[in-house]
Amino acid sequence: MQDESGKAALGSPANTAQVASENSLHLNGHTVTQNGHSPTPPADSRPCSPTPTPTPTPIIPREQWGGKYEFLLSCIGYCVGLGNVWRFPYLCYRNGGGVFLIPYFIMLFFTGVPLFLMELSLGQYGAAGPITVWKCCPLLKGIGIGMLCVSTLVCLYYNVIIAWTFYYLGSSFQSPLPWSCDAIANAALCGNGTSGNSSSNRLSPTEIFWNERVLGVVHSEGLHDPGPVRWPLALCLLAAWIVIFLCMLKGIRSSGKVVYVTATFPYFVLIVLIIRGATLEGSLQGVAFYLTPDWSRLANAQVWNDAASQIFYSLGIGVGGLLSMASYNKFDNNVIRDTLIITTGNCSTSFFAGFAIFSILGHMAWRKGVPVGEVADTGPGLAFVAYPEALALLPGSVFWSIMFFLMLFMLGIDTLFGNMEGITTAVLDEFPQLRGNTLHKSLFLGALCFCFYLMGLLLVTDGGIYWFTLIDSFSTSFGLIIITLFMCIGISFFYGVNQFCQDILDMICHCPPWCSKVLLYFKACWVVITPFLLLFILTYIFIEMYNTPLHYGSYVYPRWGKALGVCIGATCCLQILIWAIVAISKETGTLKERFQKSIRPLNSWRVNTLSSAAGVEGPETVDAPFTVTLTDMDFTAMRWDVGSQA
């Protein structure tokens, strides 16, 4: 029996003992009637010809990681990105030095780690991408759509950073470096001195190289004047997307091997830079500037907001990449252990990178005879202006520049793997026939990369940096926080936090005693602490967004530009409301009954558990929008239905 919403109806009539014995099967030592129930036999006992049943289409097997190290390295590579190098050190010195670590680790333990575990567990248990996984609570399917929107925006602008890195990497093979004072073209800028700038009001060679040679921003008046495409950057962007396409061509089987290089090489470069930086004059002043505590900053709300935003920025929560990568895990993978390893490794890398950055910036400040604060910067300003200028002052500057930009390339491409995996997994789960056809899958991936390339051309025009800053500022702002807030509330109160914890324990077959104790802490975070902190962050973001104008350098964005950014963020989070209305409208009954039906898991949600335990693939289950075609597997998998009919 099945109701109109596609869920199994409880309390079906019992059949005769003979039919029950014929249709029974054994599950975990219990005899269960096939389908969970048998229909009442008709009054007419005349024999009738058996109805032919169609042969179910076998499920297309889902890929799995080649080993647990591939998953760990992929997640570490996804989380350890450019934000660890160009954002965390700057935030640390701006918000009180070593004191910033206090709110940073508080936000990590009470928002970052719990939400990270929630995403990994949801993806691994459901073995599905960001959209399909919400079979556990169809009302919240819009969370998956919202994640897809955020991931699309991030992929759109993130590969532009890799294109910039390609441009600098190619330029680094020139000797002397084209942004150094040793270059003939920069002789007039540097004057007769060797300190880099002869006047504090004059632009340095690195600033001119960045603004004129790379961006061309001096030829644009603002957001309304993008200007022509800069074809050297467009070719770099094309090369970046070709690299992404080739690395992801065979799915996780290819990207899982690439991460052995891309996830480990940045650590080698950071260690080399730290050793080199420690031998430079003035490096200790840079490190002291990085870590000197200012205890009064703890009373500032912005410090706590910066700590929380950095956690989201670096861990990649709420974008769908973590959920998608975890969906390719084996069902019995210890997800709690992986969460602790990845989050600890990510945050340690952020702290570790600060020494590599500020030791060399300290040397640069010593060479120029200015305070460290005048050469410190964040974002593109650090990666493409301040740090290249510092590298140009080192002996063997060409080698160090190549190493640095190669590291940025590896950091960026790993993060883009995760974001692209979130998009492709979501689409392939919705259209599983693509998985079985290698040609169609390759064509889809190629078309997706080409579309991203065409859209990204706007960001490599003369005024592209203005659009880049706009998308960067609003794509992962309040929309991302709202998505993660609803994910936390939905799992805790609609799906049920106790059921979710039990699902995690079911996955960890041989659960160590500490795992069950740690889950009590995570349960408290999911129900109370994390939602409260997310609301605090959201409130602060709205206040800051209202009071603070958006600007890039001296250019202040017009009101319509800021309104466009708000629309970008709102588009992502409004998917939750839109698809919740769709879910409720497809149910029947009163509004309360519709709501209750729409938060019930679809029966196919439990298929993964049974199939993994049995080691076999079950019959195909087709999900229409918020409906499901039931098969024998659906009823045998729902063990609580069996108990209610006993």
Secondary structure, 3 states (H helix, E strand, C coil): CECCCCCECCCCCCCCHHHHHHCEEEECCEEEEHHHCCCCCCCCCCCCCCCCCCCCCECCCCCCCCCHHHHHHHHHHHHCCHHHHHCHHHHHHHCCHHHHHHHHHHHHHHHHHHHHHHHHHHHHHHCCCCCHHHHHCHHHHHHHHHHHHHHHHHHHHHHHHHHHHHHHHHHCCCCCCCCCCCCHHHHHHHCCCCCCCCCCCCCCHHHHHHHHHHHCHHHCCECCECCCECHHHHHHHHHHHHHHHHHCCCCHHHHHHHHHHHCCHHHHHHHHHHHHHHCCCCHHHHHHHHHCCCHHHHHCHHHHHHHHHHHHHHHCCCCCHHHHHHCCCCCCCCHHHHHHHHHHHHHHHHHHHHHHHHHHHHHHHHHHCCCHHHCCCCCHHHHHHHHHHHHHCCCCHHHHHHHHHHHHHHHHHHHHHHHHHHHHHHHHHHCHHHCCCHHHHHHHHHHHHHHHHHHHHHHHECCHHHHHHHHHHHHCCHHHHHHHHHHHHHHHHHHHHHHHHHHHHHHCCCCCHHHHHHHHHHHHHHHHHHHHHHHHHHHHHHHHHHHCCCEECCEECCHHHHHHHHHHHHHHHHHHHHHHHHHHHCCCCCHHHHHHHHCCCCHHHHHHHHHHHHCCCCECCCEECCEECCCHHHHHHCHHHHHHHC
